[in-house]
């Protein structure tokens, strides 16, 4: 690998004569730092795919001609390319991804003659030798006169001079399209294609005010471009599509329609003014800011079917709020991570936990777990199981304890009530439950400060 390291170092100082026989590029593409893109619109889906629409002004001759489109995404999916231009028809297209680099130059020079320029470090004098490149694999093998030499990392300054650029190498990712134009003249041509390397995610920062029972929520879009091509002054829209699936907290879906543009069944989140998405860049943009949203802090414990414990287990600390237009966030919010802060006794925000949410319609009720409660515990216990004919009668006891100096309410959830059946009945219970679904029964259990509460229930099931 030392030979390759040296070759790269030597090639970093390569020189090319001014009169090399490369194919000419459009004048705009020859300017360093200048993009050949036109008016660019970028639609990025949360599933990791992006639609690029690039409208460029072309001066086309009549008949068949080849047009180069530099600065397409290096992650382009060539089979998705679509070209629209008045009076034009696509005959052929090629995506040139063999990019110009020192290593690529040396690999293309195998079998050809190059010039080695060595500098004497003591005198500064330069010597030049003609060398034929025999191989460029894990190192560069040269024939110089009647000897064979391997470029070595010996610390001596060396430059490699090439007589011309190989025509197949491109300075930037380029799409070449052969067009048949009915008439000559300038016109806009729109190049559309799908590409990878662009994705986005949503993050939320929620500051809970316990004294006021409200939260302030700031929503951020994090946009990533892991590709090597920037998109300059792009009209950028984000689509909350099916890529946002993730485990959800307790969630009651809403029925309100948000004031956002839609694409089919998906909501759109435009980034506002045109923005440049730089190569290898992560960018954050605010898209939601809501203050004084009513919120509650409570506790939840979920017990699986026949769940029993020798010792008490912590309940989950829960933050509940709505996405409704009134008394809520007032928006449909894309999938992301909610990080919750609460002010301490000195008024400083302190982080207390986080949880992921899925795509959430407006009007939904969210209950986000921020972690395990220290003082609030639940011990579920299967007291008896009796078989009666082809059914089972199960007696459960739930003991809830509260070591804090304030009373709390715990949502005690018995899950797993539909394990292959839907006719489970609660024949007796010490506190009235709410049957939210065939799978779950919920008791809202008040637990006094520094005290305990007990809930008992009898279930009639097939198992």
C-alpha positions in Angstrom: 0.0 0.0 0.0 3.0 2.3 0.4 3.4 2.4 -3.4 -0.2 3.6 -3.8 0.3 6.2 -1.0 3.4 7.5 -2.8 1.6 7.5 -6.1 -1.2 9.6 -4.7 1.2 12.0 -3.2 3.1 12.3 -6.5 0.0 12.7 -8.6 -1.4 15.4 -6.3 1.4 17.5 -7.8 0.7 16.5 -11.4 1.0 18.9 -14.3 -0.8 19.1 -17.6 0.2 21.1 -20.6 -2.0 23.9 -21.7 -2.7 22.5 -25.1 -4.2 19.2 -24.1 -6.7 17.6 -26.5 -9.8 17.3 -24.2 -13.3 17.8 -25.4 -14.5 21.4 -24.8 -17.1 21.9 -22.0 -19.8 24.6 -21.9 -18.2 27.9 -20.8 -20.2 27.9 -17.5 -18.8 24.5 -16.6 -15.2 25.7 -17.0 -15.5 28.3 -14.2 -14.2 27.0 -10.8 -16.8 26.8 -8.1 -19.6 27.6 -10.7 -22.4 25.2 -11.1 -23.7 24.2 -14.5 -27.2 23.6 -13.0 -30.1 25.8 -13.9 -33.3 26.4 -11.9 -33.3 23.5 -9.5 -36.2 22.0 -7.6 -35.4 19.3 -5.1 -38.1 17.1 -3.5 -36.8 14.9 -0.7 -38.7 12.0 0.7 -38.3 10.7 4.2 -37.7 7.3 2.8 -34.3 8.5 1.5 -35.1 9.2 -2.2 -34.9 12.6 -3.9 -36.5 13.9 -7.1 -34.2 16.4 -8.8 -35.8 18.7 -11.5 -33.2 20.9 -13.2 -34.3 23.4 -15.9 -31.4 24.7 -18.1 -31.3 27.0 -21.1 -29.9 25.2 -24.1 -29.1 26.6 -27.6 -29.9 23.6 -29.7 -29.0 23.0 -33.4 -31.5 21.5 -35.7 -31.2 17.7 -36.0 -29.2 15.3 -33.8 -26.7 16.6 -31.3 -25.1 15.5 -28.1 -25.7 17.7 -25.0 -23.8 17.3 -21.8 -25.4 18.0 -18.4 -22.6 18.4 -15.9 -23.3 18.6 -12.1 -26.0 16.0 -11.9 -26.0 14.1 -8.6 -23.3 11.5 -8.4 -26.0 9.2 -6.9 -28.3 9.6 -9.9 -30.4 6.6 -11.0 -29.9 6.8 -14.7 -32.9 4.6 -15.5 -35.2 7.3 -14.0 -34.0 10.2 -16.2 -36.7 12.2 -18.0 -36.0 15.1 -20.3 -38.6 17.6 -21.4 -38.0 20.3 -24.0 -40.2 21.8 -26.7 -39.6 20.2 -30.1 -37.0 17.7 -28.8 -36.8 13.9 -28.6 -34.2 11.8 -26.7 -32.2 9.4 -28.9 -29.7 8.1 -26.4 -28.3 8.9 -22.9 -25.1 8.0 -21.1 -24.1 8.7 -17.5 -20.4 9.3 -17.2 -19.3 8.5 -13.6 -15.6 7.9 -14.3 -14.4 11.0 -12.6 -11.1 12.8 -12.9 -8.7 12.1 -10.1 -4.9 11.5 -9.7 -5.5 7.7 -9.3 -7.8 7.6 -12.3 -5.3 9.5 -14.5 -2.6 7.0 -13.6 -4.9 4.0 -14.2 -5.8 5.4 -17.7 -2.1 5.9 -18.5 -1.2 2.2 -18.4 0.6 1.4 -21.6 1.3 5.1 -22.3 4.3 7.4 -21.7 4.4 10.0 -19.0 7.1 12.4 -17.7 8.6 12.2 -14.3 10.0 15.4 -12.9 12.2 15.0 -9.9 13.7 17.8 -7.8 17.0 17.6 -6.0 16.2 18.8 -2.5 19.8 20.1 -2.0 20.2 22.1 -5.2 16.6 22.5 -6.4 17.6 21.3 -9.8 15.0 19.4 -11.8 15.5 16.3 -13.9 13.0 14.9 -16.4 12.6 11.3 -17.5 10.2 9.6 -19.9 8.5 6.6 -18.4 6.1 4.0 -19.7 3.4 3.0 -17.2 3.2 -0.8 -17.0 0.7 -1.2 -14.1 -1.2 0.8 -11.5 -2.7 -1.5 -9.0 -1.4 -1.5 -5.4 1.4 0.6 -6.7 2.7 2.1 -9.9 5.2 0.1 -12.0 7.2 2.0 -14.7 9.6 1.2 -17.5 12.3 3.9 -17.7 14.7 3.1 -20.5 15.9 -0.5 -20.0 15.0 -0.7 -16.3 11.8 -1.4 -14.4 11.1 0.9 -11.5 8.4 1.1 -8.8 7.5 4.5 -7.5 8.5 4.6 -3.8 7.6 6.7 -0.9 11.2 7.9 -0.3 10.4 11.5 0.6 11.9 12.9 -2.6 9.6 15.5 -4.4 8.3 14.0 -7.7 5.8 15.4 -10.2 4.0 13.4 -12.9 3.3 15.2 -16.2 0.6 13.9 -18.6 0.4 15.0 -22.2 -3.4 15.0 -22.3 -6.6 14.1 -20.5 -8.3 10.8 -21.3 -11.6 11.6 -23.1 -13.5 9.3 -20.8 -12.6 11.1 -17.6 -14.9 13.9 -16.4 -14.2 16.6 -13.9 -17.8 16.3 -12.5 -20.6 13.8 -12.8 -22.1 14.3 -16.2 -25.1 13.0 -18.1 -24.7 13.0 -21.9 -27.9 13.0 -23.9 -28.3 12.7 -27.6 -31.2 14.9 -28.7 -33.1 15.2 -32.0 -34.4 18.8 -32.3 -37.0 19.8 -34.8 -35.6 23.3 -35.1 -32.6 25.3 -34.0 -32.8 27.9 -31.2 -32.6 28.5 -27.5 -35.2 26.9 -25.2 -35.6 25.7 -21.6 -35.0 22.0 -21.1 -36.0 20.3 -17.9 -34.0 17.3 -16.7 -35.7 15.2 -14.0 -34.3 12.1 -12.2 -34.3 10.3 -8.9 -31.2 10.1 -6.7 -30.0 8.8 -3.4 -27.8 10.4 -0.8 -30.4 13.0 0.2 -32.6 12.4 3.3 -34.2 14.3 6.1 -35.6 13.8 9.6 -37.6 15.7 12.1 -36.6 16.5 15.7 -38.6 18.2 18.4 -37.6 20.1 21.6 -40.3 20.3 24.2 -39.9 22.5 27.3 -42.5 21.5 29.9 -43.7 24.1 32.5 -45.1 22.0 35.3 -46.5 25.0 37.2 -48.5 26.1 34.2 -49.1 22.6 32.7 -48.0 23.7 29.3 -45.2 23.0 26.8 -43.3 25.0 24.3 -42.3 23.0 21.2 -39.7 23.8 18.6 -39.6 21.5 15.5 -36.4 21.2 13.4 -35.8 19.6 10.1 -32.4 18.0 9.7 -31.4 17.8 6.0 -28.5 15.6 4.9 -26.7 15.6 1.6 -24.1 12.8 1.6 -23.4 13.2 -2.1 -20.5 14.9 -3.7 -22.7 17.4 -5.8 -24.3 20.6 -4.3 -27.7 21.9 -5.4 -27.4 25.6 -5.7 -30.3 28.0 -4.9 -32.7 25.1 -4.9 -36.5 25.2 -4.3 -36.6 22.5 -1.7 -39.7 20.6 -0.5 -39.7 17.7 2.0 -42.3 14.9 1.7 -43.4 13.0 4.8 -44.0 9.7 3.2 -43.9 6.1 4.4 -40.2 6.3 5.3 -41.1 7.8 8.7 -42.4 4.5 10.2 -41.1 4.0 13.7 -42.3 2.7 17.1 -45.0 5.0 18.5 -45.9 6.0 22.0 -49.5 5.9 23.2 -51.3 7.6 20.3 -54.9 8.5 19.5 -55.1 9.6 15.8 -56.7 12.8 15.1 -59.3 13.7 12.4 -58.3 17.3 11.6 -56.8 18.4 8.2 -53.7 20.5 8.5 -53.2 23.7 6.5 -50.4 22.2 4.4 -50.0 21.3 0.7 -50.3 17.6 0.0 -48.9 15.1 -2.5 -51.4 12.3 -2.7 -51.7 11.1 0.9 -48.5 12.8 2.0 -48.0 16.2 3.6 -45.4 18.6 2.1 -42.9 20.7 4.2 -41.3 23.4 2.0 -38.1 25.0 3.3 -39.3 28.5 2.4 -36.9 30.6 0.3 -34.6 28.9 -2.1 -31.6 27.4 -0.3 -28.3 25.8 -1.3 -27.8 22.2 -0.2 -24.0 21.9 -0.1 -22.2 18.6 -0.8 -21.5 16.5 2.3 -23.6 18.9 4.4 -26.0 18.6 7.3 -28.5 21.5 7.5 -31.1 22.3 10.1 -34.2 24.4 9.5 -37.0 25.4 11.9 -40.5 24.4 10.7 -42.6 24.4 13.9 -42.8 26.8 16.8 -45.7 26.5 19.3 -45.8 28.0 22.8 -48.1 27.5 25.8 -49.6 24.3 24.5 -51.6 22.5 27.3 -49.8 19.4 28.5 -50.1 17.0 31.4 -47.5 14.9 33.2 -48.6 11.5 34.4 -47.6 7.8 34.7 -48.3 4.6 32.8 -47.8 0.9 33.4 -48.4 -1.7 30.7 -48.7 -5.3 31.8 -48.6 -8.2 29.3 -51.1 -11.0 29.5 -50.4 -13.2 32.6 -47.7 -10.8 33.5 -46.7 -11.3 37.1 -43.7 -9.9 39.1 -41.9 -10.9 42.4 -41.0 -7.2 42.9 -42.5 -3.9 42.0 -41.5 -2.3 38.8 -41.3 1.3 37.8 -44.1 3.0 35.9 -43.3 5.1 32.9 -43.2 8.9 33.2 -45.6 10.2 30.5 -46.0 13.6 28.9 -49.3 14.1 27.2 -50.3 16.8 24.7 -52.4 17.3 21.5 -51.6 18.3 17.9 -55.1 19.8 17.5 -55.7 23.2 16.0 -57.2 24.5 19.2 -55.3 23.8 22.5 -52.6 21.9 20.6 -49.6 22.2 18.2 -51.9 23.0 15.3 -50.1 21.0 12.7 -49.6 17.5 11.2 -46.2 16.6 12.4 -43.8 14.2 10.6 -42.1 11.3 12.3 -39.1 12.2 14.5 -37.7 12.2 18.0 -39.2 14.3 20.8 -36.7 15.4 23.5 -38.3 16.7 26.6 -36.9 19.3 29.1 -38.3 20.5 32.4 -37.2 23.5 34.5 -35.4 22.7 37.8 -35.8 24.6 41.1 -33.5 27.3 39.7 -35.5 27.7 36.5 -32.9 26.0 34.3 -34.1 23.6 31.6 -32.9 20.0 32.3 -33.2 17.1 29.9 -35.5 14.3 31.3 -36.0 11.9 28.3 -36.9 11.3 24.7 -39.0 9.1 22.5 -39.8 8.6 18.9 -43.1 9.3 17.2 -44.6 8.3 13.8 -46.3 10.6 11.3 -49.0 12.2 13.4 -52.2 13.8 11.9 -53.5 17.0 13.3 -55.9 16.6 16.2 -54.1 13.6 17.6 -53.4 13.0 21.3 -49.9 11.9 22.1 -48.6 10.4 25.4 -44.8 10.3 25.2 -42.7 8.2 27.7 -39.7 10.1 29.0 -38.3 7.2 31.1 -38.9 5.2 34.2 -40.4 6.8 37.3 -38.3 6.7 40.5 -41.0 6.8 43.0 -44.0 5.3 41.3 -44.1 1.5 41.2 -46.5 -1.3 40.2 -46.5 -5.0 41.1 -48.8 -7.1 38.9 -49.7 -10.6 40.3 -51.6 -13.5 39.0 -53.5 -14.6 42.1 -55.4 -17.6 40.7 -56.1 -19.3 37.3 -59.0 -21.7 37.1 -60.2 -23.7 34.2 -64.0 -23.8 33.7 -65.0 -26.0 30.7 -63.2 -24.7 27.7 -62.4 -21.3 29.3 -60.1 -19.8 31.9 -60.9 -17.5 34.8 -57.9 -15.4 35.8 -57.8 -13.2 39.0 -55.2 -10.4 38.9 -54.0 -8.0 41.6 -52.1 -4.8 40.9 -50.4 -3.0 43.7 -49.4 0.6 43.0 -47.1 2.6 45.3 -46.2 6.2 45.4 -43.2 7.5 47.4 -43.5 11.1 46.3 -45.0 13.9 48.3 -47.8 14.5 45.9 -50.7 12.3 44.7 -50.4 10.9 41.2 -52.6 9.1 38.7 -51.4 6.0 36.9 -52.8 4.7 33.7 -52.7 0.9 34.4 -53.0 -1.0 31.1 -53.6 -4.7 30.9 -52.6 -5.7 27.4 -52.8 -9.0 25.5 -56.5 -9.5 25.9 -56.9 -10.6 22.2 -54.4 -13.4 21.9 -56.2 -15.1 19.1 -59.7 -14.3 20.4 -61.9 -11.3 20.8 -64.4 -12.4 23.4 -62.4 -11.6 26.6 -64.7 -10.3 29.4 -63.9 -8.6 32.7 -66.3 -10.3 35.1 -65.3 -8.4 38.2 -63.1 -5.3 38.9 -62.5 -3.1 42.0 -62.2 0.0 39.8 -64.1 0.7 36.6 -61.9 0.2 33.5 -62.1 1.6 30.0 -61.9 -0.9 27.2 -59.9 1.1 24.6 -59.7 -1.9 22.2 -60.2 -5.7 22.2 -56.5 -5.9 23.3 -56.4 -3.5 26.2 -58.3 -2.5 29.3 -57.2 0.7 31.1 -57.7 1.8 34.7 -57.0 5.4 35.8 -55.7 4.7 39.3 -55.4 7.6 41.8 -52.5 6.9 44.2 -52.2 9.1 47.3 -49.0 10.8 48.3 -46.7 8.5 50.2 -49.3 5.8 49.8 -50.5 2.9 47.8 -53.6 1.7 45.8 -54.8 -1.8 44.9 -56.8 -2.8 41.8 -58.2 -6.3 41.4 -59.8 -7.8 38.3 -61.1 -11.1 37.1 -60.8 -12.0 33.4 -62.8 -14.7 31.5 -60.8 -15.8 28.5 -60.2 -18.8 26.1 -56.7 -19.1 27.6 
